[in-house]
Amino acid sequence: MNHAGTKIIETERLILRRFVMEDAEAVYKNWASEDEVTKFLTWPTHANVEVTKKVLENWISKYANPDFYNWGIEIRKTGDLIGNISVVSIKENVKEAMIGYCMGTKWWGKGIMPEAGKAVVRYLFEETGFHRIAANHDKNNPKSGRVMQKIGMTYEGTLRRAGFCNQGIIDDVWYSILKEEFDKQYDYRSN
């Protein structure tokens, strides 16, 4: 593995970048304070911006680690910070990264998260040597599964009552993409 850390990634509409403390208000306002965003996540809705600041302090302190990957999703045209996408766990022995993501409801349904996801998957395959990228979602949150499909991931199965989120114990739906599958789907070396 050649861990490269959280570097800026740009797409047609987005800039994926490291968080800074000045982002606290936007993070809180644009997604961390929304119950609808956190409904299927493992962390609670932030009660106030002070909670958001503590989370950001933790994330920012980890950027020194080359195996920490956590991007803020910024709209290139407006500069709005609208969500995040990160590697939530790594299995070095099989070169696997598991990703997670969330975004404010105002931006749902616009193809933004698949665009960010494809860029992160490309980065993890091309820059770090990961060979497998996985993601999971609550069975009752099929919209998250559609994002995984749009990224190019393949459905692997549903583990019954094997996950946990703010809804309690859940059926955990798993997707993944292998490097060779991504290479076939996207001629990313020419982009």
PyMOL commands that place a pseudoatom at each C-alpha (Angstrom):
pseudoatom trace, name=CA, resn=MET, resi=1, chain=A, elem=C, hetatm=0, pos=[0.000, 0.000, 0.000]
pseudoatom trace, name=CA, resn=ASN, resi=2, chain=A, elem=C, hetatm=0, pos=[1.114, 3.494, -0.790]
pseudoatom trace, name=CA, resn=HIS, resi=3, chain=A, elem=C, hetatm=0, pos=[-1.064, 5.625, 1.472]
pseudoatom trace, name=CA, resn=ALA, resi=4, chain=A, elem=C, hetatm=0, pos=[-1.324, 9.129, 0.058]
pseudoatom trace, name=CA, resn=GLY, resi=5, chain=A, elem=C, hetatm=0, pos=[-3.679, 10.806, 2.529]
pseudoatom trace, name=CA, resn=THR, resi=6, chain=A, elem=C, hetatm=0, pos=[-6.445, 13.280, 1.788]
pseudoatom trace, name=CA, resn=LYS, resi=7, chain=A, elem=C, hetatm=0, pos=[-5.381, 15.253, -1.264]
pseudoatom trace, name=CA, resn=ILE, resi=8, chain=A, elem=C, hetatm=0, pos=[-7.511, 17.648, -3.294]
pseudoatom trace, name=CA, resn=ILE, resi=9, chain=A, elem=C, hetatm=0, pos=[-9.584, 15.909, -5.966]
pseudoatom trace, name=CA, resn=GLU, resi=10, chain=A, elem=C, hetatm=0, pos=[-11.413, 17.940, -8.599]
pseudoatom trace, name=CA, resn=THR, resi=11, chain=A, elem=C, hetatm=0, pos=[-14.283, 16.880, -10.824]
pseudoatom trace, name=CA, resn=GLU, resi=12, chain=A, elem=C, hetatm=0, pos=[-16.407, 18.782, -13.291]
pseudoatom trace, name=CA, resn=ARG, resi=13, chain=A, elem=C, hetatm=0, pos=[-18.670, 20.209, -10.572]
pseudoatom trace, name=CA, resn=LEU, resi=14, chain=A, elem=C, hetatm=0, pos=[-16.858, 19.480, -7.328]
pseudoatom trace, name=CA, resn=ILE, resi=15, chain=A, elem=C, hetatm=0, pos=[-13.754, 20.117, -5.284]
pseudoatom trace, name=CA, resn=LEU, resi=16, chain=A, elem=C, hetatm=0, pos=[-13.062, 17.408, -2.718]
pseudoatom trace, name=CA, resn=ARG, resi=17, chain=A, elem=C, hetatm=0, pos=[-10.769, 18.815, -0.069]
pseudoatom trace, name=CA, resn=ARG, resi=18, chain=A, elem=C, hetatm=0, pos=[-9.612, 18.639, 3.522]
pseudoatom trace, name=CA, resn=PHE, resi=19, chain=A, elem=C, hetatm=0, pos=[-11.760, 20.212, 6.186]
pseudoatom trace, name=CA, resn=VAL, resi=20, chain=A, elem=C, hetatm=0, pos=[-10.573, 23.338, 8.034]
pseudoatom trace, name=CA, resn=MET, resi=21, chain=A, elem=C, hetatm=0, pos=[-11.967, 24.833, 11.248]
pseudoatom trace, name=CA, resn=GLU, resi=22, chain=A, elem=C, hetatm=0, pos=[-13.576, 27.654, 9.289]
pseudoatom trace, name=CA, resn=ASP, resi=23, chain=A, elem=C, hetatm=0, pos=[-15.932, 25.018, 7.818]
pseudoatom trace, name=CA, resn=ALA, resi=24, chain=A, elem=C, hetatm=0, pos=[-17.744, 24.457, 11.134]
pseudoatom trace, name=CA, resn=GLU, resi=25, chain=A, elem=C, hetatm=0, pos=[-20.767, 26.660, 10.404]
pseudoatom trace, name=CA, resn=ALA, resi=26, chain=A, elem=C, hetatm=0, pos=[-21.253, 25.202, 6.916]
pseudoatom trace, name=CA, resn=VAL, resi=27, chain=A, elem=C, hetatm=0, pos=[-20.885, 21.602, 8.122]
pseudoatom trace, name=CA, resn=TYR, resi=28, chain=A, elem=C, hetatm=0, pos=[-23.399, 22.197, 10.889]
pseudoatom trace, name=CA, resn=LYS, resi=29, chain=A, elem=C, hetatm=0, pos=[-25.878, 24.177, 8.780]
pseudoatom trace, name=CA, resn=ASN, resi=30, chain=A, elem=C, hetatm=0, pos=[-25.659, 22.182, 5.542]
pseudoatom trace, name=CA, resn=TRP, resi=31, chain=A, elem=C, hetatm=0, pos=[-25.871, 18.613, 6.846]
pseudoatom trace, name=CA, resn=ALA, resi=32, chain=A, elem=C, hetatm=0, pos=[-24.745, 17.743, 10.390]
pseudoatom trace, name=CA, resn=SER, resi=33, chain=A, elem=C, hetatm=0, pos=[-27.826, 19.376, 11.959]
pseudoatom trace, name=CA, resn=GLU, resi=34, chain=A, elem=C, hetatm=0, pos=[-30.313, 17.564, 9.691]
pseudoatom trace, name=CA, resn=ASP, resi=35, chain=A, elem=C, hetatm=0, pos=[-32.133, 14.593, 11.220]
pseudoatom trace, name=CA, resn=GLU, resi=36, chain=A, elem=C, hetatm=0, pos=[-32.985, 13.352, 7.724]
pseudoatom trace, name=CA, resn=VAL, resi=37, chain=A, elem=C, hetatm=0, pos=[-29.256, 13.156, 6.889]
pseudoatom trace, name=CA, resn=THR, resi=38, chain=A, elem=C, hetatm=0, pos=[-28.273, 11.268, 10.044]
pseudoatom trace, name=CA, resn=LYS, resi=39, chain=A, elem=C, hetatm=0, pos=[-31.310, 8.962, 10.093]
pseudoatom trace, name=CA, resn=PHE, resi=40, chain=A, elem=C, hetatm=0, pos=[-29.376, 5.994, 8.638]
pseudoatom trace, name=CA, resn=LEU, resi=41, chain=A, elem=C, hetatm=0, pos=[-25.912, 6.950, 9.927]
pseudoatom trace, name=CA, resn=THR, resi=42, chain=A, elem=C, hetatm=0, pos=[-24.026, 5.815, 13.030]
pseudoatom trace, name=CA, resn=TRP, resi=43, chain=A, elem=C, hetatm=0, pos=[-23.494, 9.281, 14.522]
pseudoatom trace, name=CA, resn=PRO, resi=44, chain=A, elem=C, hetatm=0, pos=[-26.220, 11.521, 15.969]
pseudoatom trace, name=CA, resn=THR, resi=45, chain=A, elem=C, hetatm=0, pos=[-27.423, 14.816, 14.565]
pseudoatom trace, name=CA, resn=HIS, resi=46, chain=A, elem=C, hetatm=0, pos=[-25.231, 17.599, 15.958]
pseudoatom trace, name=CA, resn=ALA, resi=47, chain=A, elem=C, hetatm=0, pos=[-27.052, 19.508, 18.687]
pseudoatom trace, name=CA, resn=ASN, resi=48, chain=A, elem=C, hetatm=0, pos=[-25.102, 22.706, 18.001]
pseudoatom trace, name=CA, resn=VAL, resi=49, chain=A, elem=C, hetatm=0, pos=[-22.087, 24.041, 16.155]
pseudoatom trace, name=CA, resn=GLU, resi=50, chain=A, elem=C, hetatm=0, pos=[-19.851, 23.334, 19.173]
pseudoatom trace, name=CA, resn=VAL, resi=51, chain=A, elem=C, hetatm=0, pos=[-20.307, 19.600, 18.537]
pseudoatom trace, name=CA, resn=THR, resi=52, chain=A, elem=C, hetatm=0, pos=[-19.357, 20.171, 14.906]
pseudoatom trace, name=CA, resn=LYS, resi=53, chain=A, elem=C, hetatm=0, pos=[-16.215, 22.061, 15.957]
pseudoatom trace, name=CA, resn=LYS, resi=54, chain=A, elem=C, hetatm=0, pos=[-15.101, 19.115, 18.140]
pseudoatom trace, name=CA, resn=VAL, resi=55, chain=A, elem=C, hetatm=0, pos=[-15.639, 16.688, 15.270]
pseudoatom trace, name=CA, resn=LEU, resi=56, chain=A, elem=C, hetatm=0, pos=[-13.645, 18.923, 12.914]
pseudoatom trace, name=CA, resn=GLU, resi=57, chain=A, elem=C, hetatm=0, pos=[-10.803, 19.244, 15.438]
pseudoatom trace, name=CA, resn=ASN, resi=58, chain=A, elem=C, hetatm=0, pos=[-10.592, 15.453, 15.544]
pseudoatom trace, name=CA, resn=TRP, resi=59, chain=A, elem=C, hetatm=0, pos=[-10.630, 15.078, 11.761]
pseudoatom trace, name=CA, resn=ILE, resi=60, chain=A, elem=C, hetatm=0, pos=[-8.120, 17.859, 11.153]
pseudoatom trace, name=CA, resn=SER, resi=61, chain=A, elem=C, hetatm=0, pos=[-5.698, 16.353, 13.689]
pseudoatom trace, name=CA, resn=LYS, resi=62, chain=A, elem=C, hetatm=0, pos=[-5.752, 13.091, 11.701]
pseudoatom trace, name=CA, resn=TYR, resi=63, chain=A, elem=C, hetatm=0, pos=[-4.758, 14.634, 8.365]
pseudoatom trace, name=CA, resn=ALA, resi=64, chain=A, elem=C, hetatm=0, pos=[-1.106, 14.143, 9.348]
pseudoatom trace, name=CA, resn=ASN, resi=65, chain=A, elem=C, hetatm=0, pos=[-1.669, 10.381, 9.013]
pseudoatom trace, name=CA, resn=PRO, resi=66, chain=A, elem=C, hetatm=0, pos=[-1.157, 9.186, 5.441]
pseudoatom trace, name=CA, resn=ASP, resi=67, chain=A, elem=C, hetatm=0, pos=[-3.872, 6.518, 5.882]
pseudoatom trace, name=CA, resn=PHE, resi=68, chain=A, elem=C, hetatm=0, pos=[-6.590, 9.046, 6.827]
pseudoatom trace, name=CA, resn=TYR, resi=69, chain=A, elem=C, hetatm=0, pos=[-8.961, 9.892, 3.989]
pseudoatom trace, name=CA, resn=ASN, resi=70, chain=A, elem=C, hetatm=0, pos=[-11.783, 12.371, 4.629]
pseudoatom trace, name=CA, resn=TRP, resi=71, chain=A, elem=C, hetatm=0, pos=[-12.958, 14.910, 2.077]
pseudoatom trace, name=CA, resn=GLY, resi=72, chain=A, elem=C, hetatm=0, pos=[-15.362, 17.794, 2.305]
pseudoatom trace, name=CA, resn=ILE, resi=73, chain=A, elem=C, hetatm=0, pos=[-17.525, 18.039, -0.817]
pseudoatom trace, name=CA, resn=GLU, resi=74, chain=A, elem=C, hetatm=0, pos=[-17.549, 21.583, -2.158]
pseudoatom trace, name=CA, resn=ILE, resi=75, chain=A, elem=C, hetatm=0, pos=[-19.583, 22.815, -5.122]
pseudoatom trace, name=CA, resn=ARG, resi=76, chain=A, elem=C, hetatm=0, pos=[-17.040, 24.351, -7.490]
pseudoatom trace, name=CA, resn=LYS, resi=77, chain=A, elem=C, hetatm=0, pos=[-19.399, 27.016, -8.868]
pseudoatom trace, name=CA, resn=THR, resi=78, chain=A, elem=C, hetatm=0, pos=[-20.731, 28.343, -5.543]
pseudoatom trace, name=CA, resn=GLY, resi=79, chain=A, elem=C, hetatm=0, pos=[-18.093, 27.330, -2.979]
pseudoatom trace, name=CA, resn=ASP, resi=80, chain=A, elem=C, hetatm=0, pos=[-20.818, 25.694, -0.843]
pseudoatom trace, name=CA, resn=LEU, resi=81, chain=A, elem=C, hetatm=0, pos=[-19.567, 22.865, 1.384]
pseudoatom trace, name=CA, resn=ILE, resi=82, chain=A, elem=C, hetatm=0, pos=[-22.410, 20.327, 1.238]
pseudoatom trace, name=CA, resn=GLY, resi=83, chain=A, elem=C, hetatm=0, pos=[-21.221, 16.962, 2.589]
pseudoatom trace, name=CA, resn=ASN, resi=84, chain=A, elem=C, hetatm=0, pos=[-18.369, 14.578, 3.123]
pseudoatom trace, name=CA, resn=ILE, resi=85, chain=A, elem=C, hetatm=0, pos=[-17.000, 11.302, 1.843]
pseudoatom trace, name=CA, resn=SER, resi=86, chain=A, elem=C, hetatm=0, pos=[-14.379, 9.283, 3.670]
pseudoatom trace, name=CA, resn=VAL, resi=87, chain=A, elem=C, hetatm=0, pos=[-12.665, 5.976, 4.151]
pseudoatom trace, name=CA, resn=VAL, resi=88, chain=A, elem=C, hetatm=0, pos=[-14.230, 4.622, 7.330]
pseudoatom trace, name=CA, resn=SER, resi=89, chain=A, elem=C, hetatm=0, pos=[-12.117, 1.480, 7.611]
pseudoatom trace, name=CA, resn=ILE, resi=90, chain=A, elem=C, hetatm=0, pos=[-9.146, -0.190, 5.948]
pseudoatom trace, name=CA, resn=LYS, resi=91, chain=A, elem=C, hetatm=0, pos=[-8.197, -3.856, 5.665]
pseudoatom trace, name=CA, resn=GLU, resi=92, chain=A, elem=C, hetatm=0, pos=[-4.514, -3.714, 4.731]
pseudoatom trace, name=CA, resn=ASN, resi=93, chain=A, elem=C, hetatm=0, pos=[-4.175, -7.484, 4.259]
pseudoatom trace, name=CA, resn=VAL, resi=94, chain=A, elem=C, hetatm=0, pos=[-6.675, -7.508, 1.370]
pseudoatom trace, name=CA, resn=LYS, resi=95, chain=A, elem=C, hetatm=0, pos=[-6.043, -3.916, 0.251]
pseudoatom trace, name=CA, resn=GLU, resi=96, chain=A, elem=C, hetatm=0, pos=[-9.646, -2.896, 0.947]
pseudoatom trace, name=CA, resn=ALA, resi=97, chain=A, elem=C, hetatm=0, pos=[-11.072, 0.500, 1.802]
pseudoatom trace, name=CA, resn=MET, resi=98, chain=A, elem=C, hetatm=0, pos=[-14.625, 0.901, 3.025]
pseudoatom trace, name=CA, resn=ILE, resi=99, chain=A, elem=C, hetatm=0, pos=[-16.161, 4.261, 2.196]
pseudoatom trace, name=CA, resn=GLY, resi=100, chain=A, elem=C, hetatm=0, pos=[-19.003, 6.220, 3.752]
pseudoatom trace, name=CA, resn=TYR, resi=101, chain=A, elem=C, hetatm=0, pos=[-20.676, 9.458, 2.751]
pseudoatom trace, name=CA, resn=CYS, resi=102, chain=A, elem=C, hetatm=0, pos=[-23.381, 11.950, 3.626]
pseudoatom trace, name=CA, resn=MET, resi=103, chain=A, elem=C, hetatm=0, pos=[-24.706, 15.190, 2.193]
pseudoatom trace, name=CA, resn=GLY, resi=104, chain=A, elem=C, hetatm=0, pos=[-27.296, 17.839, 2.966]
pseudoatom trace, name=CA, resn=THR, resi=105, chain=A, elem=C, hetatm=0, pos=[-30.821, 17.101, 1.727]
pseudoatom trace, name=CA, resn=LYS, resi=106, chain=A, elem=C, hetatm=0, pos=[-30.872, 20.279, -0.373]
pseudoatom trace, name=CA, resn=TRP, resi=107, chain=A, elem=C, hetatm=0, pos=[-28.412, 18.608, -2.773]
pseudoatom trace, name=CA, resn=TRP, resi=108, chain=A, elem=C, hetatm=0, pos=[-29.918, 15.107, -2.917]
pseudoatom trace, name=CA, resn=GLY, resi=109, chain=A, elem=C, hetatm=0, pos=[-30.936, 13.709, -6.298]
pseudoatom trace, name=CA, resn=LYS, resi=110, chain=A, elem=C, hetatm=0, pos=[-28.542, 15.829, -8.368]
pseudoatom trace, name=CA, resn=GLY, resi=111, chain=A, elem=C, hetatm=0, pos=[-25.880, 13.180, -9.078]
pseudoatom trace, name=CA, resn=ILE, resi=112, chain=A, elem=C, hetatm=0, pos=[-23.389, 14.870, -6.774]
pseudoatom trace, name=CA, resn=MET, resi=113, chain=A, elem=C, hetatm=0, pos=[-22.583, 11.921, -4.508]
pseudoatom trace, name=CA, resn=PRO, resi=114, chain=A, elem=C, hetatm=0, pos=[-22.005, 9.467, -7.388]
pseudoatom trace, name=CA, resn=GLU, resi=115, chain=A, elem=C, hetatm=0, pos=[-19.678, 12.059, -8.950]
pseudoatom trace, name=CA, resn=ALA, resi=116, chain=A, elem=C, hetatm=0, pos=[-17.768, 12.408, -5.678]
pseudoatom trace, name=CA, resn=GLY, resi=117, chain=A, elem=C, hetatm=0, pos=[-17.769, 8.645, -5.130]
pseudoatom trace, name=CA, resn=LYS, resi=118, chain=A, elem=C, hetatm=0, pos=[-16.328, 7.858, -8.554]
pseudoatom trace, name=CA, resn=ALA, resi=119, chain=A, elem=C, hetatm=0, pos=[-13.569, 10.420, -8.000]
pseudoatom trace, name=CA, resn=VAL, resi=120, chain=A, elem=C, hetatm=0, pos=[-12.680, 8.990, -4.580]
pseudoatom trace, name=CA, resn=VAL, resi=121, chain=A, elem=C, hetatm=0, pos=[-12.722, 5.408, -5.870]
pseudoatom trace, name=CA, resn=ARG, resi=122, chain=A, elem=C, hetatm=0, pos=[-10.460, 6.451, -8.758]
pseudoatom trace, name=CA, resn=TYR, resi=123, chain=A, elem=C, hetatm=0, pos=[-8.080, 8.167, -6.326]
pseudoatom trace, name=CA, resn=LEU, resi=124, chain=A, elem=C, hetatm=0, pos=[-7.951, 5.188, -3.968]
pseudoatom trace, name=CA, resn=PHE, resi=125, chain=A, elem=C, hetatm=0, pos=[-7.228, 2.761, -6.804]
pseudoatom trace, name=CA, resn=GLU, resi=126, chain=A, elem=C, hetatm=0, pos=[-4.778, 4.946, -8.700]
pseudoatom trace, name=CA, resn=GLU, resi=127, chain=A, elem=C, hetatm=0, pos=[-2.880, 6.689, -5.904]
pseudoatom trace, name=CA, resn=THR, resi=128, chain=A, elem=C, hetatm=0, pos=[-2.805, 4.204, -3.022]
pseudoatom trace, name=CA, resn=GLY, resi=129, chain=A, elem=C, hetatm=0, pos=[-2.867, 0.652, -4.329]
pseudoatom trace, name=CA, resn=PHE, resi=130, chain=A, elem=C, hetatm=0, pos=[-6.227, -0.401, -2.914]
pseudoatom trace, name=CA, resn=HIS, resi=131, chain=A, elem=C, hetatm=0, pos=[-7.688, -3.306, -4.893]
pseudoatom trace, name=CA, resn=ARG, resi=132, chain=A, elem=C, hetatm=0, pos=[-11.200, -3.344, -3.428]
pseudoatom trace, name=CA, resn=ILE, resi=133, chain=A, elem=C, hetatm=0, pos=[-13.547, -0.545, -2.356]
pseudoatom trace, name=CA, resn=ALA, resi=134, chain=A, elem=C, hetatm=0, pos=[-16.641, -1.516, -0.367]
pseudoatom trace, name=CA, resn=ALA, resi=135, chain=A, elem=C, hetatm=0, pos=[-19.645, 0.286, 1.073]
pseudoatom trace, name=CA, resn=ASN, resi=136, chain=A, elem=C, hetatm=0, pos=[-22.765, -0.685, 2.976]
pseudoatom trace, name=CA, resn=HIS, resi=137, chain=A, elem=C, hetatm=0, pos=[-26.166, 0.739, 3.805]
pseudoatom trace, name=CA, resn=ASP, resi=138, chain=A, elem=C, hetatm=0, pos=[-29.281, 0.045, 5.841]
pseudoatom trace, name=CA, resn=LYS, resi=139, chain=A, elem=C, hetatm=0, pos=[-31.737, -2.016, 3.779]
pseudoatom trace, name=CA, resn=ASN, resi=140, chain=A, elem=C, hetatm=0, pos=[-34.329, 0.698, 4.495]
pseudoatom trace, name=CA, resn=ASN, resi=141, chain=A, elem=C, hetatm=0, pos=[-32.138, 3.333, 2.802]
pseudoatom trace, name=CA, resn=PRO, resi=142, chain=A, elem=C, hetatm=0, pos=[-32.139, 2.210, -0.855]
pseudoatom trace, name=CA, resn=LYS, resi=143, chain=A, elem=C, hetatm=0, pos=[-31.108, 5.694, -2.063]
pseudoatom trace, name=CA, resn=SER, resi=144, chain=A, elem=C, hetatm=0, pos=[-27.642, 5.054, -0.624]
pseudoatom trace, name=CA, resn=GLY, resi=145, chain=A, elem=C, hetatm=0, pos=[-27.536, 1.768, -2.516]
pseudoatom trace, name=CA, resn=ARG, resi=146, chain=A, elem=C, hetatm=0, pos=[-28.366, 3.576, -5.756]
pseudoatom trace, name=CA, resn=VAL, resi=147, chain=A, elem=C, hetatm=0, pos=[-25.335, 5.813, -5.188]
pseudoatom trace, name=CA, resn=MET, resi=148, chain=A, elem=C, hetatm=0, pos=[-23.186, 2.689, -4.839]
pseudoatom trace, name=CA, resn=GLN, resi=149, chain=A, elem=C, hetatm=0, pos=[-24.613, 1.302, -8.068]
pseudoatom trace, name=CA, resn=LYS, resi=150, chain=A, elem=C, hetatm=0, pos=[-23.935, 4.582, -9.892]
pseudoatom trace, name=CA, resn=ILE, resi=151, chain=A, elem=C, hetatm=0, pos=[-20.336, 4.473, -8.656]
pseudoatom trace, name=CA, resn=GLY, resi=152, chain=A, elem=C, hetatm=0, pos=[-20.114, 1.110, -10.430]
pseudoatom trace, name=CA, resn=MET, resi=153, chain=A, elem=C, hetatm=0, pos=[-20.249, -1.131, -7.386]
pseudoatom trace, name=CA, resn=THR, resi=154, chain=A, elem=C, hetatm=0, pos=[-21.712, -4.635, -7.469]
pseudoatom trace, name=CA, resn=TYR, resi=155, chain=A, elem=C, hetatm=0, pos=[-24.278, -5.862, -4.956]
pseudoatom trace, name=CA, resn=GLU, resi=156, chain=A, elem=C, hetatm=0, pos=[-22.683, -8.561, -2.807]
pseudoatom trace, name=CA, resn=GLY, resi=157, chain=A, elem=C, hetatm=0, pos=[-25.450, -9.464, -0.408]
pseudoatom trace, name=CA, resn=THR, resi=158, chain=A, elem=C, hetatm=0, pos=[-27.532, -8.551, 2.589]
pseudoatom trace, name=CA, resn=LEU, resi=159, chain=A, elem=C, hetatm=0, pos=[-26.427, -9.556, 6.057]
pseudoatom trace, name=CA, resn=ARG, resi=160, chain=A, elem=C, hetatm=0, pos=[-29.556, -9.950, 8.124]
pseudoatom trace, name=CA, resn=ARG, resi=161, chain=A, elem=C, hetatm=0, pos=[-29.624, -7.982, 11.391]
pseudoatom trace, name=CA, resn=ALA, resi=162, chain=A, elem=C, hetatm=0, pos=[-25.855, -7.560, 11.160]
pseudoatom trace, name=CA, resn=GLY, resi=163, chain=A, elem=C, hetatm=0, pos=[-25.506, -3.781, 11.201]
pseudoatom trace, name=CA, resn=PHE, resi=164, chain=A, elem=C, hetatm=0, pos=[-26.341, -0.856, 13.407]
pseudoatom trace, name=CA, resn=CYS, resi=165, chain=A, elem=C, hetatm=0, pos=[-27.299, 2.759, 12.743]
pseudoatom trace, name=CA, resn=ASN, resi=166, chain=A, elem=C, hetatm=0, pos=[-29.493, 5.404, 14.319]
pseudoatom trace, name=CA, resn=GLN, resi=167, chain=A, elem=C, hetatm=0, pos=[-32.482, 3.174, 13.476]
pseudoatom trace, name=CA, resn=GLY, resi=168, chain=A, elem=C, hetatm=0, pos=[-31.118, 0.358, 15.678]
pseudoatom trace, name=CA, resn=ILE, resi=169, chain=A, elem=C, hetatm=0, pos=[-30.119, -3.108, 14.476]
pseudoatom trace, name=CA, resn=ILE, resi=170, chain=A, elem=C, hetatm=0, pos=[-30.506, -3.316, 10.705]
pseudoatom trace, name=CA, resn=ASP, resi=171, chain=A, elem=C, hetatm=0, pos=[-30.155, -5.560, 7.690]
pseudoatom trace, name=CA, resn=ASP, resi=172, chain=A, elem=C, hetatm=0, pos=[-26.802, -4.502, 6.219]
pseudoatom trace, name=CA, resn=VAL, resi=173, chain=A, elem=C, hetatm=0, pos=[-26.599, -4.325, 2.400]
pseudoatom trace, name=CA, resn=TRP, resi=174, chain=A, elem=C, hetatm=0, pos=[-23.087, -4.614, 0.925]
pseudoatom trace, name=CA, resn=TYR, resi=175, chain=A, elem=C, hetatm=0, pos=[-21.604, -3.441, -2.374]
pseudoatom trace, name=CA, resn=SER, resi=176, chain=A, elem=C, hetatm=0, pos=[-18.051, -3.369, -3.705]
pseudoatom trace, name=CA, resn=ILE, resi=177, chain=A, elem=C, hetatm=0, pos=[-15.942, -2.653, -6.747]
pseudoatom trace, name=CA, resn=LEU, resi=178, chain=A, elem=C, hetatm=0, pos=[-12.594, -4.208, -7.633]
pseudoatom trace, name=CA, resn=LYS, resi=179, chain=A, elem=C, hetatm=0, pos=[-9.823, -2.294, -9.348]
pseudoatom trace, name=CA, resn=GLU, resi=180, chain=A, elem=C, hetatm=0, pos=[-10.018, -4.379, -12.512]
pseudoatom trace, name=CA, resn=GLU, resi=181, chain=A, elem=C, hetatm=0, pos=[-13.779, -3.757, -12.702]
pseudoatom trace, name=CA, resn=PHE, resi=182, chain=A, elem=C, hetatm=0, pos=[-13.269, -0.026, -12.338]
pseudoatom trace, name=CA, resn=ASP, resi=183, chain=A, elem=C, hetatm=0, pos=[-10.550, -0.091, -15.003]
pseudoatom trace, name=CA, resn=LYS, resi=184, chain=A, elem=C, hetatm=0, pos=[-12.993, -1.752, -17.416]
pseudoatom trace, name=CA, resn=GLN, resi=185, chain=A, elem=C, hetatm=0, pos=[-15.833, 0.667, -16.623]
pseudoatom trace, name=CA, resn=TYR, resi=186, chain=A, elem=C, hetatm=0, pos=[-13.818, 3.866, -16.862]
pseudoatom trace, name=CA, resn=ASP, resi=187, chain=A, elem=C, hetatm=0, pos=[-10.874, 4.715, -18.997]
pseudoatom trace, name=CA, resn=TYR, resi=188, chain=A, elem=C, hetatm=0, pos=[-9.762, 6.986, -16.175]
pseudoatom trace, name=CA, resn=ARG, resi=189, chain=A, elem=C, hetatm=0, pos=[-6.139, 7.264, -17.297]
pseudoatom trace, name=CA, resn=SER, resi=190, chain=A, elem=C, hetatm=0, pos=[-7.224, 9.507, -20.173]
pseudoatom trace, name=CA, resn=ASN, resi=191, chain=A, elem=C, hetatm=0, pos=[-9.219, 11.897, -17.966]
for i in range(1, 191): cmd.bond("trace and resi %d" % i, "trace and resi %d" % (i + 1))
show_as sticks, trace
zoom trace
